[in-house]
Amino acid sequence: MRYVMSAVALACTAFTNSAFADLNWDLQLQQPSIGVIGAHDAAYGRATLYNLATSSSILDLSAGHGFEIKPVYRDNAFSFDYQRNFGNGDTFPWTSWTNSMNAIRLAPGESVSFDYFWIAPVSSAAVAAGNYSVKVDMCLGSGFGCNGLDTRSVTLDWSVSSVPEPATVLMLTLGTALVGYSTRRQRKSNPTNAS
């Protein structure tokens, strides 16, 4: 196996589900597309968490929350071309990012933005061309993953174009040069008469 990863990355804290019973909340992605990720690049899914409650209910993540990241798919099939996890490079190890999330307390109408998760190619080789997607969940509740909990989902979609091999680029360049040279010689040997 090219790398070892857990099928599901989780961070959950046990608590009573009624703690969020009257909350109205949402999680929105600020980058609906991450475009092409090169062989040495990583992309961050930045998201905003909102407390939409009209009452005085505080969205307090220290009371318990969970995250779940799905496998990366390429052309609707599971792909090993990318690795993924939560947080970002500035706040790893993962426990540090969890602690910062646990400190979030939002009053009604407040919001907070953060780097929700990251995606990077597994190897330095060119990633296969195709249409990629990954879905991540955030939930308020306790349990394994976000099954049966109050959950919001965000999805990243991106495409990878095929990159021509160096030999192909060289052949295209030589072909273009030859066509230009041939055209120039034809013009010299067959001058047009001015009328």
C-alpha positions in Angstrom: 0.0 0.0 0.0 1.4 3.4 -1.0 0.5 4.9 2.3 -1.4 4.2 5.5 -4.4 6.2 6.3 -7.6 5.8 8.3 -10.7 5.6 6.3 -12.3 8.0 8.7 -10.6 10.8 10.6 -12.5 11.6 13.8 -12.4 13.9 16.7 -15.4 13.6 19.0 -16.1 14.5 22.6 -18.8 12.8 24.6 -21.7 15.0 25.8 -25.5 15.1 26.1 -27.2 15.7 22.7 -29.7 18.0 24.3 -26.9 20.6 24.7 -27.6 21.7 21.1 -31.3 20.9 20.9 -32.4 24.5 20.2 -29.5 25.6 18.0 -29.7 26.6 14.4 -26.3 26.4 12.8 -24.6 26.0 9.5 -21.2 25.2 8.0 -20.3 26.8 4.6 -17.4 26.3 2.3 -15.7 29.4 1.1 -13.8 27.7 -1.8 -16.3 25.6 -3.8 -13.4 24.5 -6.1 -9.8 24.0 -5.4 -8.8 23.6 -9.1 -5.7 21.6 -10.0 -3.3 20.4 -7.2 0.2 19.9 -8.5 2.5 17.1 -7.4 4.0 19.2 -4.6 1.0 21.3 -3.6 -1.6 21.0 -0.8 -5.0 22.7 -0.7 -7.0 23.8 2.3 -10.7 23.7 2.5 -11.6 26.9 4.4 -15.0 27.0 6.0 -17.1 29.3 8.1 -19.2 28.1 11.0 -22.4 30.1 11.8 -24.6 30.3 14.9 -28.0 31.1 13.3 -29.9 30.8 16.6 -32.4 33.6 17.3 -32.5 32.9 21.0 -29.6 33.4 23.5 -28.2 29.9 22.8 -24.4 29.8 22.6 -22.8 27.5 20.1 -20.1 26.0 22.3 -17.9 23.4 20.6 -16.3 22.5 23.9 -19.6 20.8 24.8 -19.0 18.2 22.1 -18.6 18.0 18.3 -17.3 15.7 15.7 -15.7 15.6 12.3 -15.7 13.0 9.6 -13.8 13.1 6.3 -14.8 10.8 3.5 -12.4 9.1 1.0 -11.2 11.0 -2.0 -13.0 10.0 -5.2 -11.7 10.3 -8.8 -14.3 9.9 -11.6 -16.7 8.4 -9.0 -14.3 5.7 -7.8 -12.1 5.7 -4.7 -8.7 7.1 -5.3 -5.4 6.6 -3.5 -3.8 9.6 -5.3 -4.5 12.0 -2.4 -4.1 12.0 1.3 -6.4 14.2 3.5 -6.8 15.2 7.1 -8.3 18.0 9.3 -6.7 21.3 10.2 -3.8 22.8 8.4 0.0 22.7 8.5 0.3 25.6 10.9 -1.7 24.0 13.7 -0.6 20.3 13.5 -0.4 18.1 15.4 -4.1 17.3 15.1 -4.7 17.7 18.9 -3.7 21.4 18.7 -6.3 22.0 16.0 -8.9 20.1 18.1 -8.1 22.3 21.1 -8.5 25.5 19.1 -11.9 24.2 17.8 -12.9 23.3 21.4 -12.4 26.9 22.3 -15.0 28.2 19.9 -18.0 29.8 21.5 -20.4 31.7 19.2 -23.2 33.9 20.3 -26.3 34.1 18.1 -25.4 35.8 14.8 -21.6 35.2 15.3 -19.4 33.2 12.9 -15.9 32.0 12.7 -13.7 30.9 9.7 -11.0 28.3 9.8 -9.0 25.9 7.6 -11.3 22.9 7.9 -9.1 20.3 6.3 -6.3 19.8 3.8 -5.7 17.6 0.8 -2.3 16.8 -0.8 -1.0 14.4 -3.4 0.5 11.2 -2.0 3.6 11.0 -4.1 5.8 13.4 -6.1 4.6 11.8 -9.3 2.0 13.5 -11.5 -1.5 12.9 -10.2 -3.8 11.1 -12.7 -6.1 13.2 -14.7 -9.8 13.2 -13.7 -12.5 14.8 -11.7 -12.0 14.6 -8.0 -14.2 15.2 -4.9 -14.1 14.8 -1.2 -16.9 15.2 1.3 -16.4 16.3 4.9 -18.9 16.5 7.8 -19.1 18.4 11.0 -21.6 17.3 13.6 -22.9 18.3 17.0 -23.3 15.1 19.1 -21.5 12.1 20.3 -20.9 8.7 18.7 -18.8 7.1 16.0 -18.3 9.6 13.2 -21.4 11.7 12.5 -23.9 8.9 12.1 -27.4 9.9 13.3 -26.1 13.3 14.6 -27.0 16.9 13.7 -24.6 17.2 10.7 -23.6 19.7 8.1 -21.7 18.6 5.0 -19.3 20.4 2.6 -17.8 19.0 -0.6 -14.7 20.0 -2.5 -14.6 19.3 -6.2 -11.6 19.8 -8.4 -10.1 18.6 -11.7 -6.7 17.4 -12.8 -5.7 17.8 -16.4 -3.3 15.5 -18.1 0.2 16.9 -18.5 2.0 16.1 -21.8 5.2 14.1 -21.5 8.5 16.0 -22.2 9.0 14.0 -25.4 5.5 14.9 -26.6 6.1 18.6 -26.0 9.4 18.3 -27.9 7.7 16.6 -30.8 5.0 19.3 -30.9 7.6 22.0 -30.9 9.6 20.4 -33.7 6.5 19.8 -35.7 5.4 23.4 -35.4 8.9 24.6 -36.4 9.0 22.3 -39.4 5.6 23.5 -40.6 6.7 27.2 -40.3 9.9 26.4 -42.1 8.1 24.6 -44.9 5.6 27.5 -45.3 8.4 30.0 -45.5 10.2 28.1 -48.2 7.0 27.7 -50.3 6.5 31.5 -50.2 10.0 32.1 -51.4 9.8 29.6 -54.2 6.3 30.7 -55.3 6.1 34.5 -55.0 2.7 36.0 -55.7 2.3 38.5 -58.5 1.1 41.9 -57.5 -1.9 43.1 -59.5 
